[in-house]
Amino acid sequence: MVPRRLLCDDAKFAITVLSRIADNVHMVLSHQTSSLLRCLQRPGTGDQVVQFQLFFDNLREFGFIAGHSFELLGYPDGEQIVDDSTEFSRTATLQEENLVSVWSFRFRNFEELSQGLLGVRKHFVGVGTSMRDFCYANARVFVVEHHFGCLFQDWSWQWRRACSKVVNLISRRHIGLDKNTITRLLPLAPLAQCVRTYIRTIYPAFVQLTRGLEHMAAMAALRASAGRSLQRVARNNGLAYPRRAIVASQTSSAAATPSITYLHHRPRYVSSSPSTRAELREAFSSQLDHAPPDLLNKPSTAPTTPQTLTEKIVQRYSQGLPHGKFVKAGDYVTLSPHHCMTHDNSWPVATKFMSIGATKIHDNKQIVMTLDHDVQNKSEANLKKYEKIQSFAEKQGVDFYPAGRGIGHQIMVEEGYAWPGTMAVASDSHSNMYGGVACLGTPVVRTDAASIWATGKTWWQIPPIAKVTFTGILPEGVTGKDVIVALAGLFNNDEVLNHAIEFTGSTDTMRSLQVDDRLAIANMTTEWGALSGLFPIDDVLKGWLRYKATEASMYREPSPTASPTTDRFNHERLDELFANPLKADAGATYTKELFLDLSTLCPYVSGPNSVKVATPLNELEAQNIKVNKAYLVSCTNSRRSDISAAAKVFKQLADKDGKVPKIADGVKFYIAAASLPEQRAAEEQGDWQALLEAGAEALPSGCGPCIGLGTGLLEPGEVGVSASNRNFKGRMGSTDAKAYLASPEVVAASALQGKIAGPGWYEKPEGWSGVRRGEGDGVEEAHRMISIEDALDKIIAQAEEAIKDGEQRLAQESGEGTSQSGFATPPAEESSSGLTEILPGFPEKVTGEIVWCDGDNVNTDGIYPGKYTYDDAFSSDPAKMATVVMENFDKDFAKTAKAGDILVSGFNFGCGSSREQAATAILAKGIPLAVAGSFGNIFSRNSINNALMGVEVPKLVERLRATFNNDTSAATGQAGKAPITEPSKNAESLDSPPPAPVSKTEKKLTIRTGWTFTWDVRRSQVVVQEGEGGETWTQKVGELPPNVQDIIAKGGLEKWVQAQISNAL
């Protein structure tokens, strides 16, 4: 029991702390309210009215939460607790002999029990006395809580009145934000940061005390329950006084039990979970190791800048950060990843590595080499290439896995290179898969890999970060493959394009997603358009890691070309990981939030020929789509659990002799395990043999048909269903074939029945009305429980968003005036603060005439045709490259564009494959700068790596389309509204998304606009002169930091690496 004196100390201490918090928060936030009231004085646009009205609505909601949360800390039936515990204490003290005698009489045949009850009697007496003391102390705690409640209620009502005034002003006067108002808002930016800093330093003390009071409420509820139970025992044995008599005796001695009649409310809930009770000993400062004042003197060490899990991992692997710098989305960082994997492209990387003068890999423990792509190719040339890669790996002392050992991504996971809380990269687009084990995996191009080999580092821009919340429980018959197929098909408007994704959900929800499911989901975030897909370090992952560590210690396979698995998977290392696992901070900023209710999900199939088309399985089953080939291959879904699921389809239909049925006539079924260990595990379980007996054809462990290499490719007119990850047209064979993606059991069932079909394991719930998904976290407002801290985070985030929007608008509208088109004119003067440092050799300004290529999703094959990509002689001659640049987009581009022009195109420019010639060909034409609404991520990397500068200016694209749109929509007044598509000759590569339909009206594809574009690198802005005598406007753009300037100024990443090597000598 907690001594009465300590509880009283806690009460006094709590009053001091929370009174101070209440006063300070009231003062700071009241100041913020008055500042906002002063700012909102002039009319403006309706968008800001809505934005601020939402802000104040949430602020008012927070006021209610703040006040009511303290009311919730009142104990349930507080008077009843005192009554029951006092009654029990009186009963146990005065009637102890009768209690023992009655109980002994009832159980006299159980002598041991009777003896035990004699000991229990003494304990009961002690408990009764302690409970009476506890209630006396609690009466003072009730007073403390009442004081807190009054403070915060007063504060919340003051806020409500202030907010109501602002809302009334907005609704009556239609107040919005113009340039002057935004100017007045800017001083609130440091105030918002001050409030956040205050909360992050002082508020944890309040949170801990609040949690402690909640724990006390839980314990009081438990004691009240125990008191009532014991009271019933006493009454049943005729030992209890009538309740009226006890109450009467209490009222006659009011001093014994202080009045708490003001506790008229009932709390919404009181937590009494095992985890909550387990933390009880840490609830109050008097029960901690330090004295009460230390709680304020040593606040939480959480960073003042909350970070996402992605940002935390990047922070850990970034080099050269200024002291106190917390990285965030959008930052360029110099990155030294934990591991870097290359596969069949290891020799091209090695060629780059040697061409820049490097002779020794910087850190051979950082590099992993695998052979997995073209493992079926037994030609002399391919075998010779494999020999050179292996010889190079052995010479450098790096871990090497030969052909047939497994797919590189699977090896990275099963061998422990992809470690939770670390960052691993690979020169392959499906390195996102590492996120399934909480390792931040993202792709790099070959030049990046060569840089990492030579220096241990490369550059990276942290992408915008999206949070995807899973709710519900994954139903039986639905897999991780169905989850990601549904995500890519249902959110198919580029919601997460070039984003880093973080998956989250409740404990129960995440337990329904096993590690193999997570690996499949993370793997195909690539097809969803993301650069990474990261799961948390949770109980599911911990269990899997423990299993892998035990397995590694029990089954050691010596490898002459790789370090022992036990170096990575061992329980000592896991103990260190679990002692302090990384997780996202509360209040971390995400660019967007989406949710998917797993309980509403059914089996889904992707295609044909597009991951953006996802259809419930039952709809396709009804169409009787004939299947010619089925594939259980790839790093997405060919692990032992996947093979087992596929084998189960056949095993459950086996006859009495155990003979499994054969696949349908005319169907070919190909299987290849993700790795050799996975195949051996499937063989031990009998699953591999079951599939072979059914008629499946085994292929070596590798990529094979997934990337259109080796046996079993789709022929013209055929239909295939695959458990792999990519079904773009022509990816798995002929461009005249159709490819669908599905889970392993659907692939197996389709092979068995000869048409797209499922095994029948899924049962649609009654009342099912479709998949529940959308923006936000998926929690319905009626069911939302929000803490005070979360409410504060929400409000401050909204305030910062409003202030940030104001800063952007001010920057756009800064200067002497605004043009009629709505674009701001250039500023009259510029302050010296906030200017970007310009390194020697890098231009301060880049100027040229705009050449407009109107098209979205112009892929790398449109920029530099694939037929020239592997012609080394052609691609090494800049003069020849200049004649074919943009040839598949517009054959007249080379004639229209001139050296020194600025190339401007639409959105997602440079999507598709990782060919570096797409960037070098533009440079070969003499074009120094490419501008687009947005760039494909890999093209952006290749551009910087090859010294091509690029700037994203979406408003310039909109302006050009409004001016130069010469299709039929212009006549209807819809200029710029019609979808802009690339022409039919913009042929797609194997890695590119399918192009949009061709516009019915052909138009001139490359236009010399006469407009002048100037990029002011120092001021991070562009200036556009719309032709002679036309309007001039400016636009702020992202900063190009010195570390990226250094790469471009030196002529690209390879030359930058050469300089690094020279400096190290």
Secondary structure, 3 states (H helix, E strand, C coil): CCCHHHHHHHHHHHHHHHHHHHHHHHHHHHHHHHHHHHHCCCECCHHHHHHHHHHHHHHHHHHHHHHHHHHCCCCCCHHHHHHHHHHHHHHHHHCHHHHHHHHHHHCCCCHHHHHHHHHHHHHHHHHHHHHHHHHHHHHHHHHHHHHHHHHHHHHHHHHHHHHHHHHHHHHHHCECCCHHHHHHHCCHHHHHHHHHHHHHHHHHHHHHHHHHHHHHHHHHHHHHHHHHHHHHHHHHCCCCCCHHHHHHHHHHCCCCCCCCCCCCCCCCCCCCCHHHHHCHHHCCHHHCCCCCCHHHHCCCCCCCCCCCHHHHHHHHHEECCCCCCCCCCCCEEEECCCEEEECCCHHHHHHHHHHCCCCCCCCCCCEEEECCCCCCCCCHHHHHHHHHHHHHHHHHCCEEECCCCECHHHHHHHCCCCCCCCEEEECCHHHHHHHHHCCEEEECCHHHHHHHHHHCCEEEECCCEEEEEEECCCCCCCCHHHHHHHHHHHCCCCCCCCCEEEEEECHHHHHCCCHHHHHHHHHCHHHHCCCEEECCCCHHHHHHHHHHHHHHHHCCCCCCCCCCHHHCCCHHHHHHHHHCCCCCCCCCCCCEEEEEEHHHCCCEEECCCCCCCEEEHHHHHCCCCECCEEEECCCCCCCHHHHHHHHHHHHCCCCCCCCCCCCCCCCEEEECCCEHHHHHHHHHCCHHHHHHHHCCEECCCCCHHHHCCCCCCECCCCEEEECCCCCCCCCCECCCCEEEECCHHHHHHHHHHCECCCCCCCCCCCCCCCCCEEECCCCCHHHCCCCHHHHHHHHHHHHHHHHHHHHHHHHHHCCCCECCCCCECCCCCCCCCCCCCCCCCCCCEEEEEEEEECCCCCEHHHHCCHHHHCCHHHHCCHHHHHHHCCCCCCCCHHHHCCCCCEEEECCCECECCCCCHHHHHHHHCCCCEEEECCECHHHHHHHHHCCCEEEECHHHHHHHHHHHCCCHHHHHCCCCCCCCCCCCCCCCCCCCCCCCCCCCCCCCCEEEEEEEEEEECCCCEEEEECCCCCCEEEEECCCCCHHHHHHHHCCCHHHHHHHHHHHHC
